[in-house]
Amino acid sequence: MQAIILAGGLGTRLKTVVADKPKALSQVAGSPFLYYVIEHLRKEGITDFIFSLGYLSEQIITFLKNCYPDLSYKYYIETRPLGTGGGIKKALELATEKDVLIVNADTFFEVNISLMMQVHQKAQANCTIALKAMTDFDRYGTVAIDAEKNIVSFKEKAYTQSGLINGGYLILDKGFFEVTTAHLSDVFGFEKDFLEPNLEKMTIKGIISDGYFIDIGIPEDYLEAQKVFKNFR
């Protein structure tokens, strides 16, 4: 299986604790956070990686060369911010498989990727998103599903007592995405400009995972990760 890891963000909210590195290389319990993401994906059967890079990309390239000399990977470097949709579109040009896993480099989510792919392919879905149930949050938008686990709506960030969030791990039908976004500019958002406008004409499955989830995009969760990954194997 192939995976695209989105690692081009500026990491603005983490600059108070990590000022000189791309967010994906933030040191967590003695290792770059990207190490934990890659190791989890390899355990889940990912054999080929594509990295979408931008800010301080040379540091990530050096990390991959030094720490993963035998890893099968390619990378695309943004010369300007393209948004989540634009970054995925450029990275997909390097993909050779029909259905590609896409993950955020600042997010660790214990998801059964093989099961997720089975659900995606059985439903002939255009997109399948790993969802996480959360309580008392305002940092994420919410996702609503029907009885058949089809995603029926995306809602803006707002305080929510309990709900499902997009966990940042998804499987995408490359061909459908490329055709559907052909009219868009190079810069666009994945959820706002692709998922939401096409929701009614797409099959988008949601798979709920109760595995561990953390997004290190804010200092509080970055510090929490230090404790969680201390005993990572």
C-alpha positions, 0 to 999 in steps of 0.5 A: 500500500502507498501512503502520502504524508502531508508535512508541508505546514508552517507549524505556526502554533508550535513556534513557541516550543519548536522554533527551528524545525518543521512540525513533523520533526518536533522532538517527542520523547527523544525522536522526531514525531515523524518517526512514530508516524512512519513506524505505525504505518509500516506496521500497518502494511504501508510499503511505499511513501510519498512526502508532501513537503514545504517549510524547511523541507531540507530537514525532513529530506535529511532525516529520511536519508539518515534514518530511513536509507532503505525506505521506499519513498518519493517527495514533492516540495511546494514552492508556495503554500498550496493548501491541503487540497493542492498539496494532496493533488501534487503528491498524488501525481507521484502515486501509482496505486488507485487508492492511496492512504493520506495522513497528516504528519503532525497526527498519530492515530492508531487505525487498522489500515487494512480494515479501512482499505477493505471497507473502502474497496468493498463500498467502492468509495471515493473517499474513506475517513478514519473518525475519532469520537471525542468529548468537550472540544472546540478545536476540530470540526465535526463529522456526521454519519448515517446508519451505514457509516456514510458521511453525510455532513461536515460542520465547522469548528465549534464547542461540542460536548460529544461528536466525531472528528476527522482523524486526519487519516483517509483513503482517497480514490486518486482518479476520482479526485483528479477528475473532480478537482481538475477545474480548481486552481493549484491552491485549494482546501481538501475539505472545504473545496473538494469534500463539502461541495461534492458530498452528495455525489460522492460515496464517503465512508467513515470508519470509527476507530477507538485507537489512540489519537493525538495531534501535536499542533498545539503546545499542550498536546505536544507536551502531552505527547512527550509522556505518551511516547516515552515507551513507544515500541 
